Amino acid sequence: MWRKIAFVIIITSLIFSISDYFFTKRDSYNKYLEGEYYFRYRATTILAMDQDAWYDSVEHFEKISSVDFSDTKNLLLYGGEYEVYAYGPHDGVCTVIYGSRTVEDFPTTNLRFEGDDAEYFYGRKQLSYEEYINYVKSFSPDELKSDRFSSNKMASFNVVLEFTIILAGAIAIICLLLFILHRYEQNLWFDIVLVVGTLYCIFFEIITAFAF
């Protein structure tokens, strides 16, 4: 009887792990739709005043002369065209990240986006489930830690998949050993491998439960 219970635990563990992978993917997408997860979109800053016009008039010269370029926001508005990551548009402003510096209330009119990024940035378009999953999958682990993502947990389903593959591989090896031991009527070793395999699956699920 205990052997049947052990096999049920092993099979259930694999089923649960596979189900957890699909659940984690759907959960990540739902959090994207709800706004908890979001992308920061690459943009180029647009000058608030063309540098060729600095000396066109006394008014322009005095305005530029009074600008504090040590302030990151002023640097982005008047210092040149810089690559930034932008997110959270509201009331004509947003938050931008330039290197290690974050600038609040940056005017969205001073940002230029490539392709359809502006549509996604303003929330006029959203990725479908398949588009979202494929987009997140297309980035490397290092890129997932970049400013492009609000959280690297957006791709946690990738890690869940890796854990699932490890578990499936371990179960396949256990089943192969059990088949060989059963064929050669090595009952004692059969029971030992079955117990070890069952405990492995139990501890595996406990670890993944805390990890995710």
C-alpha positions as CSV (number, residue, x, y, z in Angstrom):
1,M,0.0,0.0,0.0
2,W,2.8,2.4,0.9
3,R,4.4,1.9,-2.5
4,K,1.2,3.1,-4.2
5,I,1.2,6.2,-2.0
6,A,4.8,6.8,-2.8
7,F,4.1,6.6,-6.6
8,V,1.1,8.9,-6.2
9,I,3.3,11.5,-4.4
10,I,5.9,11.3,-7.2
11,I,3.4,11.7,-10.0
12,T,1.5,14.4,-8.2
13,S,4.7,16.3,-7.6
14,L,5.4,16.3,-11.4
15,I,1.9,17.3,-12.2
16,F,2.0,20.1,-9.7
17,S,5.3,21.4,-11.0
18,I,4.0,21.5,-14.6
19,S,0.8,23.2,-13.4
20,D,2.9,25.7,-11.5
21,Y,4.8,26.7,-14.6
22,F,1.6,27.5,-16.5
23,F,0.1,29.3,-13.4
24,T,3.3,31.4,-13.0
25,K,3.1,32.5,-16.7
26,R,-0.5,33.5,-16.4
27,D,0.1,35.2,-13.0
28,S,2.9,37.3,-14.5
29,Y,0.7,38.4,-17.4
30,N,-2.2,39.3,-15.1
31,K,0.1,41.5,-13.0
32,Y,1.2,43.2,-16.3
33,L,-2.4,43.9,-17.1
34,E,-3.1,45.2,-13.6
35,G,0.0,47.5,-13.8
36,E,2.0,45.8,-11.0
37,Y,4.5,44.7,-13.6
38,Y,5.4,47.1,-16.4
39,F,8.1,47.8,-19.0
40,R,10.2,50.9,-19.1
41,Y,10.5,52.1,-22.7
42,R,13.7,53.3,-24.3
43,A,13.4,56.9,-25.5
44,T,15.5,59.7,-26.7
45,T,15.2,63.1,-25.1
46,I,14.2,66.1,-27.2
47,L,15.8,69.5,-26.5
48,A,13.5,72.0,-24.9
49,M,15.5,74.7,-26.8
50,D,17.6,74.0,-29.8
51,Q,21.2,74.7,-29.0
52,D,21.6,76.8,-32.2
53,A,19.1,79.2,-30.7
54,W,20.9,79.8,-27.4
55,Y,22.5,83.0,-28.8
56,D,19.6,84.1,-31.1
57,S,18.4,86.6,-28.5
58,V,19.3,88.1,-25.1
59,E,16.2,86.3,-23.6
60,H,17.4,82.9,-24.8
61,F,21.0,83.6,-23.6
62,E,19.9,84.7,-20.2
63,K,17.6,81.7,-19.9
64,I,20.4,79.2,-20.8
65,S,22.8,81.1,-18.6
66,S,20.6,80.5,-15.6
67,V,20.1,76.8,-16.2
68,D,21.7,74.5,-13.6
69,F,23.2,71.7,-15.7
70,S,24.2,69.8,-12.6
71,D,20.5,69.0,-12.2
72,T,19.8,65.9,-14.3
73,K,16.4,67.1,-15.4
74,N,17.9,70.3,-16.9
75,L,20.8,68.3,-18.4
76,L,18.3,66.1,-20.3
77,L,16.1,69.0,-21.4
78,Y,18.9,71.4,-22.5
79,G,22.2,69.5,-22.7
80,G,21.6,67.3,-25.7
81,E,19.8,64.2,-26.9
82,Y,20.2,61.4,-24.4
83,E,18.9,57.8,-24.2
84,V,16.7,57.2,-21.2
85,Y,14.1,54.7,-20.0
86,A,10.6,56.1,-19.4
87,Y,7.5,54.9,-17.6
88,G,4.5,56.1,-15.6
89,P,3.1,58.8,-17.9
90,H,0.5,61.1,-16.2
91,D,-0.7,64.7,-16.7
92,G,1.9,65.3,-19.4
93,V,4.9,64.1,-17.3
94,C,6.5,60.8,-16.5
95,T,9.5,59.2,-14.7
96,V,12.7,58.7,-16.6
97,I,15.9,56.8,-15.7
98,Y,19.2,58.1,-17.0
99,G,22.1,55.8,-16.0
100,S,21.8,55.5,-12.2
101,R,19.7,58.7,-11.9
102,T,15.9,58.9,-11.7
103,V,14.1,62.0,-12.8
104,E,10.5,62.6,-11.8
105,D,8.0,64.8,-13.6
106,F,9.9,64.8,-16.9
107,P,7.7,66.3,-19.8
108,T,6.6,63.5,-22.1
109,T,6.6,66.0,-25.0
110,N,10.4,66.0,-24.7
111,L,10.7,62.3,-25.4
112,R,10.9,60.5,-28.7
113,F,10.1,56.8,-29.0
114,E,10.8,54.3,-31.7
115,G,8.2,52.1,-33.5
116,D,5.1,51.3,-31.4
117,D,6.8,51.9,-28.1
118,A,4.9,55.2,-27.7
119,E,1.6,53.3,-27.9
120,Y,2.6,50.9,-25.2
121,F,4.2,53.6,-23.1
122,Y,0.9,55.6,-23.0
123,G,-1.1,52.5,-22.4
124,R,-3.0,52.8,-25.7
125,K,-2.0,49.3,-26.5
126,Q,-1.2,46.2,-24.4
127,L,0.6,43.0,-25.3
128,S,-1.5,39.9,-25.7
129,Y,-0.7,36.9,-23.5
130,E,1.4,35.2,-26.2
131,E,3.2,38.5,-27.1
132,Y,4.0,39.2,-23.5
133,I,5.4,35.7,-22.8
134,N,7.5,35.7,-26.0
135,Y,8.7,39.2,-25.4
136,V,9.9,38.4,-21.8
137,K,11.4,35.1,-23.0
138,S,13.5,37.0,-25.6
139,F,15.7,38.7,-23.0
140,S,18.7,37.2,-21.3
141,P,18.9,36.9,-17.4
142,D,21.2,40.0,-17.3
143,E,18.8,42.0,-19.5
144,L,15.9,41.1,-17.2
145,K,17.7,42.9,-14.4
146,S,18.0,46.1,-16.5
147,D,16.0,49.2,-16.3
148,R,13.7,47.9,-19.0
149,F,11.8,45.8,-16.5
150,S,10.0,46.9,-13.4
151,S,10.9,43.5,-11.8
152,N,12.9,40.5,-12.8
153,K,10.1,38.5,-11.3
154,M,8.2,39.1,-14.5
155,A,10.2,36.2,-15.9
156,S,10.0,33.9,-12.9
157,F,8.2,31.4,-15.1
158,N,11.6,30.8,-16.8
159,V,13.0,29.6,-13.5
160,V,10.0,27.5,-12.7
161,L,10.4,25.8,-16.1
162,E,14.1,25.0,-15.3
163,F,13.0,23.5,-11.9
164,T,10.3,21.5,-13.7
165,I,12.8,20.1,-16.2
166,I,15.2,19.2,-13.3
167,L,12.3,17.4,-11.5
168,A,11.2,15.6,-14.6
169,G,14.7,14.4,-15.2
170,A,15.2,13.2,-11.7
171,I,11.8,11.3,-11.8
172,A,12.8,9.7,-15.1
173,I,16.1,8.5,-13.6
174,I,14.2,7.2,-10.5
175,C,11.6,5.4,-12.7
176,L,14.4,3.8,-14.7
177,L,16.2,2.6,-11.6
178,L,12.9,1.2,-10.2
179,F,12.2,-0.6,-13.5
180,I,15.7,-2.2,-13.4
181,L,15.5,-3.2,-9.8
182,H,12.0,-4.6,-10.2
183,R,13.1,-6.7,-13.2
184,Y,16.0,-8.2,-11.2
185,E,13.8,-8.6,-8.1
186,Q,16.0,-6.4,-5.9
187,N,13.1,-5.6,-3.6
188,L,15.2,-4.0,-0.8
189,W,17.0,-1.6,-3.2
190,F,13.7,-1.0,-5.0
191,D,12.1,0.2,-1.7
192,I,15.2,2.3,-0.8
193,V,15.2,4.1,-4.2
194,L,11.4,4.6,-4.0
195,V,11.6,6.1,-0.5
196,V,14.5,8.4,-1.6
197,G,12.7,9.4,-4.7
198,T,9.5,10.2,-2.8
199,L,11.4,12.3,-0.2
200,Y,13.2,14.1,-3.0
201,C,9.9,15.1,-4.6
202,I,8.5,16.3,-1.3
203,F,11.5,18.4,-0.4
204,F,11.7,19.7,-4.0
205,E,8.1,21.0,-3.8
206,I,8.8,22.5,-0.4
207,I,11.8,24.4,-1.7
208,T,10.0,25.6,-4.9
209,A,7.0,26.7,-2.7
210,F,9.3,29.0,-0.7
211,A,11.2,30.1,-3.8
212,F,8.1,31.2,-5.8
